[in-house]
Amino acid sequence: MPYPVVPEYITVHLGAPDAPAENVTVTFPRYIKGVAASEIYPTWNESAIRANVLAQISVALNRVYTEFYRSWGYDFDITNNTQYDQAFSPNKETFENINAIVDDMFNNYIVRRGNVEPLYAQFCDGVRTQCRGLSQWGSQELAQQGRTPYEILQYYYGQDIDLVYNAPVGDSTPSYPGRPLTMGSVGEDVRTIQRELNRIRKNYPALPAVGETNGVFGADTAAAVRAFQRIFGLTEDGIVGKGTWYRIKSVYNGVKSLSEVTSEGLSLSEAQRQFPKVLRRGDTGIGVQTIRFYLAFLGFFLPELPPIRISDVFDDELRDAVLAFQSTYGLTVDGVVGRNTWNAIRNVYEQTLYQLPPEYQTFARQIYPGRFLVEGDTGAEVTLLQTQLNRLAQRDSALPPVTADGIFGAATAAAVRALQNRLGYTPTGAVGPVLWSYIITEGAGYGVF
């Protein structure tokens, strides 16, 4: 999971989750103003109002951040049913003093110290209903005693809470990456699934462990996905499509109790990224190498794209190629490779690769197959990879030879890691487009690198 972002808009279901009620989408500050007008009184002490508003913000952000309802297939972020969430009426009159407070703090929220997700700051009125969180009327009494908003929140949620101030505001893009994750997928989305499956395994020991949460979708990740699908009644194909993605998220939220005031929490390390979600000018790394490879290949077939070199730097040359691609395929023309642009480039690459004319089919298997090759793969591409690795090994004693049997096993992975170490790459044992090009061209003696 990434760090929390306050959404520009939030979608509210006006009823219980399963009730056939209307969904309304409003700006996040407008939503919090409506909640505050429904839950508390404008005549209360300002410290009490601020403490309650912080709790309301945190509850809403927790629902958005954990995709609590969306992970169950609903098309909204939160309900207005107080049995499940907090009150809200889109037509309710709000109050000037509360509106000013919300405008001042709508992107502040509560966290448990050392964690990053917004705390599910449960609250109740404290008179008719009791709960484990904040008492609304009790907070007013504490404010009248001179307690600050933070002291009021500590009284109800514990001494180990912190406040996050001025969190960034952005769109609430669904976490599903937009295309299925399968053998050979690489990136932060894969690492997220690996980490979540390993945590779920503590509660469901029948799940096999993912050996290394390195963002490479290999055989161990596929085995864990299949086991998860079997346990939870999903199609057992080892592919993380939208249904499996959100079921994993739902179970993960459950075992971590992320939507409860007693949450286990997400640590800083769990929210840190190894792979960028967005590539832009100045970035470097394997993601940049990969996108440059795709666009360099497509440049041979699409006259709209300028020719580019393969490197690991997002420079003006790559930005111009991205701009040209986005303009050609009707995407937002910003020169930035986000999810939609990445998926579109992948899709066009794959369509071009598999629509080569018959006279080129003999050589098609020497073109990068369109995904990372990883341990557990089989087929002609693996045989070609092994053959070329052996040719490299004949010229370099530091590289171990392998059996060219078309099975990407431990020995092939070890040979790939040895080559990656030799070239100064991160030794993942997975073969992406840049390493593939090196192995094929250098193994054949073309020496283009």
N, C-alpha and C positions, 0 to 999 in steps of 0.2 A: 504494500500500500504506500502511496506517496504521502508527503506531508499534506495536512488539511488545507483546503482552499475554501473560503467563504463563497458560496454560489451567488451569482447575480440574481437568479430566480429559483424558486422552490415550488414544487407542485404538491398541492394539498388535496387529499381525498375527503370530501365532506360527509363522513360517516365512518362506520366501522370498516375494517379492511375488506371484508367480503360483501358489504352492503352495496347495492346498485345505486351508488350516489355519484354526484358530479365531481370532477376534478377541476380545480382552479389553479392557475399558475400566476404567481405574483412575485414582485421583487422581494428579496430576502428582508430588507428593512421594513417593507410594508407588512410582511408576514409577522415579524416580531412585534410591530406596533399593534397589530390586531390581536396577537396572543396576549400581550401585556394588558390591553384594554379589556380582555375577557377574563383575565386571571387575577388582576390586582387592582387596587384603588389609587386614583391620582392624588388623593389627599394624604397618602402615606408619606412618611419620612423619606427623603431622597435616598438615604443609604439603603433602606429596605427596597425601594423601587429598583435601584441599581443591582442589588444582590439578586432579586427575582429575575430581572431582565437577563443577567448573566446566566442564570440557571436555564431560562427559556431558550436562549441562544445555543447553549451547550447541548441541550436535548435535541434541538433541530439539527445542529451540525453533526451530532452523533448519528442520527438517522441517515443523513445524506452521506456522511463519510463511510459508514459501514454498508451502505446500500441495503439497509435492513429490509425494506419492502421490495425493492427491485430484485434482490437476490431470491425472492420467492415468486417472481414473475409478475408482480404488480407494476403498473405504469405510473406510480406516484412516489413521492419521497416521504410523506408523513400523512397521518390522518388528523382530523379535528376532534376525534373521539377521545374523551379524557380517560376512558378505560385503558387506552393504549398509548395515547400521546398527550397533547395539550390542546386546550380550547382555541378555536379560531373561527371567526365569521367574516367573510369578505366584505360584508356590508355594515359591520359594526362601526359605530362612531368611535374614533380614537381621541386621545387627550393631548393637548398641546405640550404640557410639561413632560409627559412620558415620551411623546414623539421626539422631543429635543434630546432626551437621554438616549433613546435608541439610535438616533442619528450620530450621537457622539461615540457609541460603543458597540454598534452592530457587528463589528469584526473583532471583538474581544470574546474570549471564552475560557472555560475552566478545563484544566488537565490535572491528572494525577501526576505528581512529581516523578520525573524520569520517563514518562510516557508522552505520546504525541497525539493520540486520538482525543477528540473532545469528550469530556466526561459525560456519561448519561446521568445528568444531574436531576434525579427524580425529585419531585416536590408534590405537596398536597396542602390543603388548606389548614390542616393541623387542628381543626375543630370537628367537622363532620367526618373527615377521613384522616387516617394516620398512615405514615409511610416511613421508609428508612432514610429519606432525604430531608429536604428543607420543608419546614412548616411556614406557610405564607404569613399567617397571623403571628406566629412566633418570631419571624424575621422583623416584623414591625415592632414588636416589644423590644427586641435586641437593639434596633435602631434608636428607639426612644431612650435606651440606656447609654447611647453614645457610641455603639459599635460601628466600625466602618464596614463597607460592603464586603471586603475581603475577610474581616473578622467574623462577620455573619456567616459567610460561606464556610469558613473553617469550622465554625461551631457545628454545622450540620454534616459536612462532608469530610472532616478530619483535617489535621494539621499538615498533611502531606499533599496539599493541592497547590497549584500555581495558576496564575492567570497569564494567558497569551494575549498580547496587545497588538492591534493593527495588523492582523493576519491578512495575507493577500486575498484579493477578490478576483474570481475568475468564473469560467463556465463550469457546470457540473457534468462534464462529459462522462458517460458511463465507462466503467473500468474495463469492460470486455474489449479486447484489442481489435475487434472488427473482422477477424478471420480466424479460423480454428488453429489451435496450436497442436502440432504433431511432431513425429520424429524429424529432427533436423531443424526445428524452429529454435531461434536464439534470441535472447533479449531479456529485458526487465520483466515482461509479462511471464516468461517461463520461470524466472527466478522467484517471482511471487507465488506461482503455483507450487513450485518445489518446496518453498519455505512453509506454505500453508499446509501442504500434505504431510510434511514431517511433524508439524505441530498437532494435526488431527490424529496422527498415529499414536500419540501418547494416550488418547482416549479410545482409539480403535486399533489395537496392536496387530490385527490381521493385515493392516496395510504394510507393505514392504517399505523399507526406508529408501529415500532418495539419497544416494551416496554423497553427492556434493551439490550444494545449491549454487551452481555456477552459471545459471541462465542458459544452459545447453540442454535441449530436450533429447535425451538419449534413452537407452533401453530401460534403465532403472526408473526414469520418470514415467515412461509408458507403462511399466508394470504397476507402479503405484496408482496411476490413473485408472487402469483397468480394474484393479482391486477396489478402488473407491467406487467406481461405477457399479460393480457387482454388489457391494455392500448396500448401496443406496438406490438400487433398482433402476439404474440408468443403462442405456445401450452400452455394452461392454466392448468398445472399439479402441480404447487407448488414446482417443483424440479429445482434446479439450475444446469442444464447441461452446456455444453460448449457454446451453443448458447445464453442461458439466461445470463450466466456469462459475456460474452463479450458485450452483449447488455446493461446490467447494467453498465459496465465499460464505454461504449461509451456515454450513457446518463449522467452518473456522470461527465465524463470529460467535457461534453457540458455545464451542469449547473454550473460547477465550472470554466468554461473557462480556463481549465488547459493548453490548447494549444494556448493561446493568450498572448500577451504581457501584457494585462490588467487582468491577471489571479487572481481569488479569492485566489488561493493558498491552499496548504496543510500545516496545522500547525504541529508542532512537535508531539503533542498529537495524531493527526490523523495518523501519521506514526509509532507510537510506537506499539510494539507487546505485547500482554499478553500471547500468546502461541508461543513456539518456532517452527520454521519451520523445524529445524533439531535437532535431539537428538543424543548426543554423551556422551562419558564417563565423569562423573562428574555432569551431569544434574540431576535434581530432578523434581517431580511434577506428575500431572495426566497423562500427555503424557507418561512418563516413566512407570507409573503403568499400563497403558493400554497395552503398547507393551509387558511388562513382562507377563501380563495375557495371551495375545494371544500366546506367545511363550511357556509359561508353559503348556497351554492346548494342543498345537500342539506337545509338547514333549511326550505326551502319545501315539501319533499315528505315529510320525516320529522318527525312531531310530537314524537318523543323528543329531537330536537336543539334547543337554545335558539338564538334568532336572534343572530347576531354581525355586527360590522362588518368591513370589509376594511381591514387595516392591516398593518404589517410588524413588529408587536410581539407576542411570545408573553406575554400577560397572563392574569389570572384568568379573563377572559371566554373566551378560547380554551381554556384548560385545562379549564374546565367543559364546553365543547363536545366536547373530546377524550374526557373521562371518559364523557360520555353516549354518544358513538359507540362507544367500547370496550365499555361495558356492553351496548349493544344488539346488537353483533355478536360477542359472546363472546370478546373479546380480553382480555389482561391489563389490568386497570383501574388504570393508574398515572398517567394524564394526560400521558404522555410519547409523542412521536411517533417511534418507532423504525421499523425496516424493515417489520415486520409491520403496524403501524398505518398507516403511509404507504401501503403497497400495498393494504390493505383500503379505505382512503378513496378511493384512485384507482379501484379496481374498482367500488365502489358508485356513484361519480360517473359513470363511463362507462356502467354499466348503466342508471342513471337517465336519462342524457342520450339514450341510443338507444332507450329504451322510452317516450318521451313519447307521449301519445295523438295520434291522427291530426290533430286540430284544432290541435295545437301544432307540427306538423312544418314548416309554412311558416316559423316563426320559429326552428326548431332550429339552423339554421346560424349564427344570430346569437349563440348561446350558445357560450362557449369550447369548442373541439373536444376538449379533454381532453389535449392535449399541446402543447408549445411548437411554434410555426411557425418554420421555419428556412429558410435559403437552400437551394434545391433542391426545396422543396415545390411542389406544384401543386394546383389544384382550386378549388371554390367558396369555401372559406374564405379562400383567398389573394385571390381576386377581391374578396370583401367587404372584406378588410383593405386592399387597394389603393384601393378606392373611398372608404373612410372616411379613409384617409391623404390622399387628394387633397382631400377636403372640409376637412380640417385645414390643408392647405397653402394653400387659398384664403384662409384667415383668418390665416395666419402665414407671412410671406415667408421665414422662416429654414428652413422645411421644403420640400424639393424635391418636385415632383409626380412621379408614376410612371405607367406604362402599366398599366391595369387588365386584364391579360391572363391572370390566374390562374397566373402563373409567378413564384415567389419567386426572383428573380435578384439580381444585384449592386446594381441600382438600388433595388429594394425594400429590400434590406438596408441600403443607405446612408440611405434615408429613415427607416427604423426607428431607426438609430443617431442620426440627427439629432434625432429626437423624444426618444430616451432622454437625450441630452445636454441637451436643452431642459428635461426633467423632473428632471434630476439623478440618473438611473439609470445603472448601469454599461452602457456602449454595446456590448452583445453582438451586436446585430443580430437577436436572436431575440425572438419575441413570446410571452410567458407570459401567465398568466391575468389578472394585474393590468393589464399594459399593453394586453392585448386589450380588457378592459373599458373602459379609458380611451379607446382609439381608437374603439371601436364607439359608446359613449355620447356622447362629445364630437363625433365625426364626424356623428352623427345629430342633434346639438344638444340632447341631453337634459341634459348638464351635471351629472351626478351626482357628479363628483369636485370 
